[in-house]
Amino acid sequence: MAESNPERWTDELQRNGRVVLKTARGKIAFLLVVSAVLAIFGIIVIAAGEGGTVIGILAVVFFGLLGVPALGWRLATGRPVTVIDYAGVAVDNVGVSWQDVLGVRVFGPKRLVLLDLTPQGQATMANQLRPWHRVVARVETQITGRPAFAFPTDQGVAAQPFAAWLAWLHLQRTGGQPPDSTTG
């Protein structure tokens, strides 16, 4: 469900017991083509041999050896997949319960939706991560200022409505009451 419609997410949650958000494949395909073109550009720069060799090598390594395979895998598998249910949230089987969430916020220019985590939530998430992803999580914590669970930005949902819906669901699942719709 790639549209930003909280009513439909709520309906899907009530009907199916979960909401599943999948990677927007068109965006990944575009990034894959861009990475391949930049890797080819790097090869051309290396072949030209005119002082840009280091830039060419970096382009081949970053875009060709890292970007193309990673994006190709994501395109082929459709990952990451986000599952939101009554127990909590999971992205590719790394999840936290609603009880381990302190709040929801939108962060930075990329409009990253974050769940701020309790210390228990941070430990739960860290135990599920691969070593490389633990490093990424530590960097994210440094950048965002506190431990958080980040949602992928390529699942076709607008950050503000998604964050507001998650905040409402968090209140529902932790014993709070949703904001009164008549008071704004």
Secondary structure as UniProt FT lines:
FT   HELIX           6..16
FT   STRAND          18..21
FT   HELIX           25..48
FT   HELIX           53..59
FT   HELIX           60..67
FT   HELIX           68..77
FT   STRAND          82..85
FT   STRAND          88..91
FT   TURN            92..93
FT   STRAND          94..97
FT   HELIX           98..100
FT   STRAND          101..107
FT   TURN            108..111
FT   STRAND          112..117
FT   HELIX           119..128
FT   HELIX           131..144
FT   STRAND          148..150
FT   HELIX           159..173
FT   TURN            174..175
FT   TURN            181..182
//
